[in-house]
Amino acid sequence: MFDCIVVGSGHAGSCAALSAVEAGCRRVLIVEKAPREWAGGNGFFTAGAHRTVHGGLHDFLPIVRNAPPEVVSTIDMEPYTAEQFTADIMRLGDNRADPAIVRAVVDGSRDAVGWLADQVGVPFTFSFNRQAYLVDGRQKFWGGLVLSVDDGGRGLIAAHQRALEQAGVETWFETPAVELLTEDGAVSGVVVLRSGESVRLRSRAVVLACGGFEASAELRAEHLGPEWLKAKVRGTPYNTGDGLSLARGAGAALAGDFAHCHATCWDAHAPDAHGDRVLLNQLTKSGYPLGVLANAHGVRFADEGADFRNYTYARLGRAVLRQPGAFAFQLFDPRAARWLRAEEYADAVVAATRAESLSALADKLVAHGLADRDALLATLHGYNGAVRAARAEHPERAWDPAVKDGLSTESARAGCDPPKSNWALPLEEPPFVAVKVACGITFTFGGLAIDPRTAGVLAERTATPIRGLFCTGELVGGLFFGNYPGGSGLTAGAVFGRMAGREAAKLAA
Ligand SMILES: Cc1cc2nc3c(=O)[nH]c(=O)nc-3n(C[C@H](O)[C@H](O)[C@H](O)COP(=O)(O)OP(=O)(O)OC[C@H]3O[C@@H](n4cnc5c(N)ncnc54)[C@H](O)[C@@H]3O)c2cc1C
């Protein structure tokens, strides 16, 4: 008899297992469908970005590892309040998110991050590279997100694995959970496949932390629409919706947005069905707010500067997927390109196309799928004209990537459809650069209904918790709808993982 079995070895599952031990569980087991080399699920592929409520720079100095005094004196960082975090999730979710679930994540966020640093040993860093721009000698943070992890998801999962080993938690790899055991309406264990054999494991509590359904082409087509067959999976190929079917078998209720998911601009040359365990998140191409996006017909289709990147990137993959051929080009000139992050755009990482004129660039892009080079040129000339007209009307506005600078394409004399609302620079200096991007699916939003006070999974029939069954991570429904504020997934997984572990220990006691 186990005290707690966690299904899934990702960040959320690891948090649940560690929390269960901390709260007093003695026999805790993680069962993981993937082989050992895929340990850590999507958590391994992340940038390690954690969004949390905080009181500004000094709040984090005790836990970050890359802020010596001479660096601290150059940082501009505003506090991020519970009201702001709540408003970001609600605004991006069109006010459809479950307020109680949101409150649990927001209120538990800072504590969870402190616990990850102190108890798990996660090596947090300030995210200078991704979330700040060096402007006039100052590191200016933007977009409410400041924390990352040394060596990203690799560093995060390595910290979890060290902590799990110290806590005596074993992980059985290549051991998928295939059914939940139930007794008198309560969950009493899990059936797993081990070396092809069906094994019944009894446990006082089961925590489902086995991800969404992003890696199942069939479920993507069913819930998100047939075009999602063309999406590229950014992370683990093992998140195929098993948690949903396991929990449904025990009478669980579903919750949340099954029609949308988190999907980004992703390298068009990336593998289709899984992430790359060497390049990891470097296949993301998140520099679009600095440039222009155009499709195979040479047409712009999104406001690249609608908001800070971490408020737009999770919905942009969907927009790219809907373009002819399901790809797009990101276009830059050197004034923008010098702000692109080397980890995503260096020559060793991406196959960029360069040319000395826009016309030559359009010619070269035909070999990469551009169907109408004249339309692309017309689009870019129209865009450039609109930017210059807006500049002439508002000469007082200065380009600044660390604030919403209002440098747009819109003026009394000209405009673009769609507009570019911020950071609009004309593409006028060679060499011009183009990067081909596709849609990369990250995780799905629809999941299980939970009690936000315990992470207990709710029964469909009674809307009350199913005794012995908990859930965390991507599998939790009701939190994200349509869009997502960057860095919230890891935090939510830690908040509900800790909660689930504590509740499991109560049952074990
Ligand atoms: C490329 C990329 C970058 C990201 N960057 C960030 C970021 O910087 N910040 C952020 O907040 N979020 C980020 N995310 C999202 C983040 O990964 C998720 O929110 C988080 O990892 C979810 O944790 P999880 O434990 O629920 O899922 P996972 O980490 O995916 O773990 C689920 C595990 O369950 C296993 N499993 C599945 N089915 C079964 C079964 N039947 N039995 C046993 N095991 C099973 C899987 O093999 C997997 O190991 C990123 C995701 C990707 C793909």
PDBQT file of the ligand as one rigid body, heavy atoms in Angstrom, charges set to zero:
ROOT
HETATM    1  C1  LIG A 601       8.778  24.256 -25.068  1.00  0.00    +0.000 C 
HETATM    2  C2  LIG A 601       8.010  24.605 -23.826  1.00  0.00    +0.000 A 
HETATM    3  C3  LIG A 601       8.382  25.719 -23.088  1.00  0.00    +0.000 A 
HETATM    4  C4  LIG A 601       7.654  26.058 -21.946  1.00  0.00    +0.000 A 
HETATM    5  N1  LIG A 601       8.098  27.101 -21.182  1.00  0.00    +0.000 NA
HETATM    6  C5  LIG A 601       7.447  27.392 -20.046  1.00  0.00    +0.000 A 
HETATM    7  C6  LIG A 601       7.944  28.384 -19.152  1.00  0.00    +0.000 A 
HETATM    8  O1  LIG A 601       9.041  28.925 -19.338  1.00  0.00    +0.000 OA
HETATM    9  N2  LIG A 601       7.198  28.693 -18.052  1.00  0.00    +0.000 N 
HETATM   10  C7  LIG A 601       6.010  28.068 -17.773  1.00  0.00    +0.000 A 
HETATM   11  O2  LIG A 601       5.368  28.409 -16.791  1.00  0.00    +0.000 OA
HETATM   12  N3  LIG A 601       5.548  27.066 -18.566  1.00  0.00    +0.000 NA
HETATM   13  C8  LIG A 601       6.243  26.720 -19.667  1.00  0.00    +0.000 A 
HETATM   14  N4  LIG A 601       5.789  25.686 -20.447  1.00  0.00    +0.000 N 
HETATM   15  C9  LIG A 601       4.585  24.978 -20.007  1.00  0.00    +0.000 C 
HETATM   16  C10 LIG A 601       4.982  23.979 -18.903  1.00  0.00    +0.000 C 
HETATM   17  O3  LIG A 601       5.818  22.999 -19.441  1.00  0.00    +0.000 OA
HETATM   18  C11 LIG A 601       3.788  23.314 -18.305  1.00  0.00    +0.000 C 
HETATM   19  O4  LIG A 601       2.898  24.246 -17.802  1.00  0.00    +0.000 OA
HETATM   20  C12 LIG A 601       4.225  22.436 -17.142  1.00  0.00    +0.000 C 
HETATM   21  O5  LIG A 601       5.446  21.790 -17.372  1.00  0.00    +0.000 OA
HETATM   22  C13 LIG A 601       3.169  21.401 -16.945  1.00  0.00    +0.000 C 
HETATM   23  O6  LIG A 601       3.633  20.506 -16.009  1.00  0.00    +0.000 OA
HETATM   24  P1  LIG A 601       2.975  19.073 -15.897  1.00  0.00    +0.000 P 
HETATM   25  O7  LIG A 601       3.781  18.425 -14.840  1.00  0.00    +0.000 OA
HETATM   26  O8  LIG A 601       1.524  19.193 -15.790  1.00  0.00    +0.000 OA
HETATM   27  O9  LIG A 601       3.229  18.388 -17.317  1.00  0.00    +0.000 OA
HETATM   28  P2  LIG A 601       4.532  17.695 -17.859  1.00  0.00    +0.000 P 
HETATM   29  O10 LIG A 601       5.755  18.395 -17.383  1.00  0.00    +0.000 OA
HETATM   30  O11 LIG A 601       4.386  17.575 -19.328  1.00  0.00    +0.000 OA
HETATM   31  O12 LIG A 601       4.518  16.234 -17.195  1.00  0.00    +0.000 OA
HETATM   32  C14 LIG A 601       3.529  15.279 -17.522  1.00  0.00    +0.000 C 
HETATM   33  C15 LIG A 601       4.169  13.896 -17.468  1.00  0.00    +0.000 C 
HETATM   34  O13 LIG A 601       3.139  12.911 -17.447  1.00  0.00    +0.000 OA
HETATM   35  C16 LIG A 601       3.592  11.792 -18.192  1.00  0.00    +0.000 C 
HETATM   36  N5  LIG A 601       2.434  10.961 -18.550  1.00  0.00    +0.000 N 
HETATM   37  C17 LIG A 601       1.498  11.176 -19.504  1.00  0.00    +0.000 A 
HETATM   38  N6  LIG A 601       0.583  10.196 -19.504  1.00  0.00    +0.000 NA
HETATM   39  C18 LIG A 601       0.933   9.331 -18.513  1.00  0.00    +0.000 A 
HETATM   40  C19 LIG A 601       0.391   8.108 -18.015  1.00  0.00    +0.000 A 
HETATM   41  N7  LIG A 601      -0.718   7.556 -18.541  1.00  0.00    +0.000 N 
HETATM   42  N8  LIG A 601       1.021   7.493 -16.980  1.00  0.00    +0.000 NA
HETATM   43  C20 LIG A 601       2.169   8.009 -16.433  1.00  0.00    +0.000 A 
HETATM   44  N9  LIG A 601       2.723   9.153 -16.893  1.00  0.00    +0.000 NA
HETATM   45  C21 LIG A 601       2.110   9.816 -17.910  1.00  0.00    +0.000 A 
HETATM   46  C22 LIG A 601       4.318  12.401 -19.356  1.00  0.00    +0.000 C 
HETATM   47  O14 LIG A 601       5.196  11.470 -19.957  1.00  0.00    +0.000 OA
HETATM   48  C23 LIG A 601       5.032  13.571 -18.685  1.00  0.00    +0.000 C 
HETATM   49  O15 LIG A 601       6.331  13.194 -18.276  1.00  0.00    +0.000 OA
HETATM   50  C24 LIG A 601       6.518  25.305 -21.574  1.00  0.00    +0.000 A 
HETATM   51  C25 LIG A 601       6.173  24.163 -22.302  1.00  0.00    +0.000 A 
HETATM   52  C26 LIG A 601       6.920  23.799 -23.404  1.00  0.00    +0.000 A 
HETATM   53  C27 LIG A 601       6.541  22.559 -24.161  1.00  0.00    +0.000 C 
ENDROOT
TORSDOF 0
